[in-house]
Amino acid sequence: MTKKTTIFARFRIPGVHHWPTADETRTHGHLIFPHRHMFHIHAEAQVKHSDRDIEFLELADKMKDFLFNMYGIGELKQLCDFSSMSCEDIAETLAYNFPMCHMVEVSEDGEGGARIVLS
């Protein structure tokens, strides 16, 4: 039997985005306009031992800092402007910039979203 141990980091980050190609005639046509969400992030990384190769609190802090530095708006940078990025785009950006993670999930308000799984 083989054992695989992973750590995970979960956090939320406020942000706005829009879907520029949304069909305005459909029920969810309002998505064409900028709207706010609390984006829920869940990331997982494999570790080799129980003394944590990666501290999950540190991973969450580094991911938050990355997002606020890249997309933060205003003087305090406490809100991210993701422009036309989807949950898939945000998850892919995090997965690319944090290659120790084999899974990154981004959801809108914890209700629906996307998951990137790297093998």
Secondary structure, 3 states (H helix, E strand, C coil): CCCCEEEEEEEEEEEEECCCCCCCCCCCHHHHCCEEEEEEEEEEEEECCCCCCCCHHHHHHHHHHHHHHHHEECCCCCEEECCCCCHHHHHHHHHHHCCCEEEEEEEECCCEEEEEECC
